C-alpha cells in the first residue's frame, strides 16, 4: 500500500534523438511486430510446456482459474485493533476471501505505542499492535481455523507470529490448521524499504527460526513472502525486481539448509510477492519468467524432489507508486489494468489498491471499489475461462525470455562477483542499483518520455478532491492508555523470567520462537521483546552510504 512518488527506471535512456524502438519501463526494446523468428530459440516443450507441468511457465495448476479463482486479499489495517477488526468483518461480508493485515509504523519498527519515537504515528498507516491483548482484539469473532491471514511485518515478524499462535491456541484452533502468510522478508528491507532493526546476519537468523518452527508446527503456514513489491516501488526495473527477489529466496533456502532442514519439508511453504506496474505485457512476462526461473533453481540447483518445492506461488499487488493525487478517480482505471496483468500472469492471490491510497488509508467505499475490480475480472471479463491465454504469443514469449535473461545475468553477478546475497547486501549493492534505476526513470519522466496521466500529460490544475479517511488523535491516546493498563495488570515475575529466557536463547543461538511465545503469553510487548534481542544482536545503522 505504498504512497511514494518514486519513479521506475529504464536500463537504456531513450534521449531526444532518433530511437529505433520504444522500450518497456525497464528499458527492454520493443519491436514493431513479432514473428516466428523472435521465438526461434525457444523449445515449446522445454521452455513453455503445459499448465501444471515443469517449468510452470504457463501456470502452476492444470486448470488454473477454471477450477478456482485467485484469493482476493485486500490490505486492511488502521487505527486501533477494534477498528481494524470491524474493517476485516466488513471485507469478509463483501466477499473478500482472505485477510491481509497492515501494521502501523511503530509496530513495523518494533516499537511500542507509548515509545517516544511513536508519537504521532500510532494507528496512522496501519493498525497499532503492541501486545497479545491487541492481537486478541484484532481477531475477535474471527475463527482463525477458517480464514487465511496475511501479515505484512518484517523485523518483528517472529513476534507477531507468536501473538497469532497464542490467539489460535486460546480459540482452540490446532496449529496445523492455521493458514496464512508472514511477509517476514527482511532482506528486501535492507535493499529498499529500510524497516530493519538488527544487522543482516541476525535478521536472517530470525527468519530461519520462523521457517524451522513453522515447518515442524504450522505445516500450512507460508513462512516467508519473498517480496519484490517494495524493491519495485523503490525504483527497480522489472528484471531487477525479479532478480533481487529470486536471489533473496535463494539465500533463505541456503540458510535453511545450513540449519539442517530438509528442502522438501520447508520449500513448499515459501511464497513470493510481486508488484504489478503499468507496463502491462512486461508484468505478465515477469510472472511467467519468475515461475520458470524458480522451478529450475529449486530442481537443478537445490535438488528438491517434490513438485510443490518447484512451485513459485505468488501474491501480487497493484503498484502503489503509480497512484496519483491528481485526478484520483483515474487510479481506478490504472488499478484495473494492473490487476488484469496479474491475472493473465497467473497469480495465486491479489490485492487491488484503492483509488485514495496516495492520499490516506482507504475509505470503505474506495476499498469496496478495489475489491469489485477483482470480482469483475473474475466474473465478467471471461479471462478465467482458459489457462494462460497469452501463452504462445510471439511477443509474450520473447519478452518472457528477455526479462528472464536479464534477471539471470544479475543473479550471476551477485553470486559470481559479490560473494552471494548477504555480502552484496552488506556492500550496499542492491540499494545502489535501485537508486540508479530510479534516477534514470526520473530523468525520462522529467523529459516527458514516460507519461503519467494527470501529472505530466492531460494535466488539470483544478482536479476533483475526494473524501479521505482520517485517524483521530484520540486513537493514540486510547491505545497508550490500554498499553499502560496491561503493563500494570501483568505478572511482573513471570514477565521478567520470560524476557530473561528470550535473551538467553538468543545468546545461545537457539531458535527463539518458543521463547517469544512464552514472552507473549507473559504480557511482554513488541518493544520489550525487540529491546531484549537488541542486547544480543545489536542494532543496524544502515550500512554503507549510497
N, C-alpha and C positions, 0 to 999 in steps of 0.2 A: 504494500500500500504506500509506495513511495510518492512523495510530492516534490521531489527535487527537480531542478531545471538544468541538470547536467545534460550535455548533448553527446551523441554517439559518433563514433569515428569511422572514417573511410581510410583504408590502408593506402589507397592511391589518390592523392589530391587531383581534382579534376581541372582546376585552373580556369582561365578565361579563354584560352586558345582552343584550336581545333582538338577534338577528342573523338577517337574512332568509335567508342561505345560508351553509353551511360554505364554506371556501376550501381550495385546494390549499396545499401547503407554501409556495408562492411568493406566496400571497395572492390568487390568481385565484378569484373567486366561483364556486361550483358550484351549479347549479340542481337542483331535484328530478328533473326529467326533461327531456330534449332532444327536439326535433322538427324538422320542416322549416323552421320559422321561424328556427331558430338557424343555419342554413346558407344562408339566402336570398341573402346577398351573395356566395356562392361560385359561381364558374363552374367546373363539374366538369372541363371540358376544359382550361381555362386554369390553374386553381389546383391541381388534383389530378392529372389526367392518368392515364397508364398507367405501370406499372413500366418502367424503361429509357428513358423519354422525358422531355424537359424538361417541368416543372421538377424532376422526380425526387422529388416528394413521396412517392410510393409505393415508392421504391427505385431504385437506380442501374441494376440489371440486369433484363432481361426475365423471367428465370426465378428470380432470387434463389437461395434455398436449395434449390430443387428440383434445381438443377444442381450446386451446390457449397455446403456449409455454410461458415460463418464460420471464420476462423482461430482456433484455441483456443490462447491465448498466456498461460501462467501466469508471473507475475513471479517471478524467482528471482535470488538473489544473497545470499551471506553468507560471512563468514569470509575464507578465502584463495581465490585463483584456483583452486587444485586442488579445494577443497571444492565450489565452485560449478560447476566443470566436471563433477564427479560428479553433482550435482543436475540439471544440464542433461541428461546422458545418462539419468538415471532418468526424467525427464519425457518425453523422446523415446520411451523404451521403453514408457511407459504410454499413449502415443497423442497426446501434445501435437504440434501441427503448426507451432509457431513458438517461437523462443527470445525471452525478454524479460528484460533484464538490469537488476538493481537494484545500484547502487553505494553504497558506504558514505559517511558524511557528509564525511570528509576529501576523498575523490575528488570528490564533488559540489561542494565548495567550492574545488576546485583546489589542494588541499594534499597534500603527500607524507605517507606513513605515518609518517615519523620527524619530522615537523613538531611542535614542542612543543604546538601547538593541536590536534593529532590524538590526543593521549594519552587513552586510554580509549575511543576511538571507532572504532578500526581494525577493520573487518570486522563491526561490530555491527549496522548497519542495512542492510547490503548488502555486496558484495564489494569488497575493497581492491585498487585498480589504480593503481599509481604509475608504471609504466614499460611499455615494449613487451614486456619479458620476462614481466611479469604477464599481459599480453593474450595472449601466445602460449600460456601455460599454461591460461588461461581457455577457449580454444577448441581445446585439444589433442585430436586424434582426432575433431574435428567438421569436416566438409567445408563451408567457407563458401560453396561453389558450390551446395550442396544444401539449405541451411536459410535461413529468413528470420529475421533477428535485429533485435530492437528494443533500443535503449539509452536508458534514462531518465537523461539527462545534459543539462545546460544551459550554465552558464557556461563549463566546459571542454569543451563538446561537440565543437568542432573538433579538439581534441587527441585525444579518444577515437576520433573518426572516423579521424584519421591513424594511430593504432595499428591499427585494424581493417583499414585499407587495406594496411598493412605486413604484417600476418598473412596476408591474402589473397595478396599477392604471393609471400610465402615458400611458401605452399601451391600456387602455380602457378595460382590462380584469376584469370581475367581480370576486371578491374574492372567491365566491362559485364555480368557475370553476377551481381554481388553484389545481393542483395535484402534489404531491411530498412528500418528507420525510426530516425532520430535524433530524439529529442524536440526538443532544440535551440530551444525556445521561451522565450527569455529575457524577453520582455515579461511573461508571467504571473508570473515571479519577482518583478518589481517590484510587481505587483498583489497577490500573495497569498503566495507561498512563501518569499520573501526569500533565496533562494540565488543572489544576484547577486554579482559581484566588481567589474566595471567599470561606469562610468556608462552610462545608457541608450543614448546615441548610439553609442559604440564597441561596446557589446554587440550592438546590432542590426547594426552593420557586420560583425561576425564571423559572424552568422547568414547575411548575404547572401554572404559569402565562401564558405560551405559550399554554399549554393544554386548559386552560379556554378560552383564546382568540380565538383559532382556533375552539374550539367546537361551539362557537357562530357565527364565521365569515368565517372560512375556513373548511367547513364540509368534503371536500375530502382530506384534508391535513393530512399526518401521522405525528403526533406531536412529537413523540419520537421514535427513532430506538434504542431499548434497546439492548446494544451491548455486546455480549460475545467475539467478534472477538479480541479486544485488550487484554481482560483477557487471552485468549488462547495464543496470541502472546507473552505475558509476561511470560508464563511458566506454566499456569494452565493445569490440565488434562481435558479431555472431560467432566467427571461428574462435576468437579469444574466449568468449563465454563458454563455448563447447570444450575447448582445450583445457582451460584452467579448472573447470568443474570436473571433467573426467580425471584430470591429474590429481585433484583433491580426493576423489573417490579411490583412486589407486593407492594414495597414501594411507587412507583409513584401512584399506584391505591389508596393506603391508604391515601396519602396526598391529592389527588384529591377529594376523598370522604369527607375529613375534610373541604375542600373548599366549599362543598355543591353541587358538581356536581353529576348529575345522572350517574351511572356507565354505563348504556346503551347509554348514549349520547357521552361519550368520549372513552370508551374501544375499540370500533371497529376501532379507528384510531391509536391505539398503534401497533407498529411493532417491529420485532426483527432482529438481525444481528449476523450471526454465522460464525465462522472460519471453513474452510474445510482443514483438515490436511491430512497427508499421510496414516493414518490408515483407509483404505477405508471403511470397514464394520462398524467400530466404528462410523464413521461420519454419515453414513446412519442411524444407530441406534439412534444416538444422536438427529437427526432431528425428527425422529418418536416419540421418548420419549418426546421431547420438546412439540410437539403438544398435546400429551395425558396429560402431566402434566398441561399445561396452561388451557386446557379445563376443567379439574376437579377443578382447583383452582378458575377459574372465575365463574363457575356454582355453585360449592358447598361451597366455602369459601366466595366469594363476592356476591353470589346470583344474578349474572347477568342473565337476562331473554332472551335477544336477542342472537340468534345463532352466529351472527357476533362478539359478545363480547367474545365468547368462542374460536374464531379462533386465532391461533398463525400464523400470516402472517410473512414471513421472507425473508430477503435478505441474500445471502451468498457470501463470498469472499474466493478465494483460499489462502492458507497460505503463506503470505509474508515471514514469518520466515523460511520456508522450502527452499526458493530460495538460490542458492549458487553462489558466484563469480566464483568458479571453474567450468569449463565446462558449461557456462551459457546456451548453447543451450539445455542442458538436462532439464532445467527448464520448457521448453515447454511440455515435457512428464509428469513431475510432475503435472503441472497445469491441463493437460487434465484429468488425473485420479481423481484429487481432484474435478474438475468441474463435472465429471460424478457422483461422490458420492453425490454432492449437488442435481443433477437432480433426481437420484434414491431415494434420501431422500425427495423430494417433495418441493424444494424451489420455491418461487414466483418470485425471482429476483436474478441475478447472475453477479458477477464481476470476470473475469479471469485475474490474474496478468500477466504482461508482463515479458518476459524472462530476461530483463535487469534491473528490479526494485531493485535488490540488489546493483546495481552499480550507478544508477542515475534515474531520471524521465524517463519514457519510450519514445522511439523514435516512430515516426508514423508507421514505419514498424513493430516494436515489438508489438505495441498496436493493429495493424491490425491482426497479427497472433493470439493474445489473443482473439480477437473478433471472428475470423474464427474458433477457437477451439469450442466456444459455438455453432456456426452455424453448424459445422459438427456433434456435438452431437444431435442437434435438427433435422437435415435434412438427415443425412446419417446412423446413428447407429441403428435406429429403436426402441430406448428405450422409445420413446414417444407414442408408439402405444398401450400400455396397462398401466393401472394405478398401481403404486406400485408393479412392477414386482418381487421384493424380498419379498413381504409380504407372510407370511406363511412358510418361511424358518425356519427350526428348529433353525439354528444358529442366524439368524437375530432377530427372536422373543425373543430368550433367551438373546441375547446381548442388545436388547432394554430394556428388564426388568432389566438387571444388571446395565445399565447406569442410568435408572430412579431411581432404588433403592438407589444407591449411592448418587445421586443428592438430593433425598428426605431426606436422613439422614443428609446431610449438611444443608439444609434449616431448618430442625427441630432444629438443633444445634444453628443456628443463632437466631431463634425466641425463643426457649425454654431456652437457656443458656446465650445468649448475649444481649437479650432485643430488637432484631429487627435489621434492616439493618443500620439505621443511627447510633445507638450506636455501632454496630460492626465495622462500618466504622471509627468512631472516635477512637475506640480502636486499629485500625490497623490490625484487624483480617484477612481481605481479602488479604492485602498486604503480611502478613507473610505466609499465606497458599500458595499463589502463589510462593513466593520466595523459600519455602521449596520444592515444587514440581519441580520447575526449577532446583534446585540444585541436586535433586535425578536423574532427567533425564540427567543432565550434567555429572554426575558420570558414568552413564550407557553408555553414548556416549563415554566418555574417555576410558572406558574399552572395547570398541568395541561391546557392547551388543545391541546398537542401531546404525543402519547403515545410513549413508548419502553418496550416491554415489558421488565420486569425492573428498570427504573430508576425510573420514576415510576408504574408500574401493574403489578400481579401481582409485587410485589417479594418476593424470598426472601433472607433475611439469611444463610442458611447454604447458599449455592449451590455447585454442583459445581465442583471445581478440575480442570483438565486439564493433561496434561504439556506443557511448552513447550521450545522449542529454546534452549539457552544456548551462547553463544560463549565458549570458554575464553580466558583471558588469554594463553595460550601462542601463540594465533594472531597477536596483535600482535607479540610478541617475535620470532617466526619471520619475519614479514613485514618488520619493520625490519631484521633481520639480512640477509635476502636483498637488500633495497634497498641497504644499505651495501656488500655484496659486489659488486653490479652496478656501483656507482659506482667501486669500486677497479679493476674489470676494463676499463672502457670506455676508449676512446682519448681522452685529455684534449684533445688538439689539435683533433681532429675535433668533439668536443663543444662546445668554445668557439667554433669557427668557425660551427657550426650555430646557436648561440644568437645570435651576432652578426648572422648573416644574418636571423634572425627579427626582431630588433629593428630592423634597417634597413628591412626590408619593411614593418613596422608604421609606422615613421616616414614612409615614402614613400607610405603609403595604398594599398599594393599588396595583392592577395589573398594572405593569409598561409598558405593551405593547403599549397602546395608547400614552404614553409619549415618548417612544422610536421611534415610527413612526413620531411623531411631531418633535423630535430632528433630525431624519434622514433627513426630508424634510427641516429643517432649516440649514442643512450643517454640523451638528455635526459629528465628526469622531468616529470610533470604539473606539479608545483610550480615547477620551474625554468622551464618554458615560460610558466606563468602569471605568475611574477615578472618575467620579461623583458617581457611585454606590459604589465604594470603600470607599468613605467618610461616607457611611451609613452602609454597610455590613462588612467592614474591608477586610483584605487580609489574606489568609491562608498560613501557613508556612510548611504544610505537615504533621502535626500531630505527633504521637508517632514514635520513631525510630523502625526499624525492629529488 
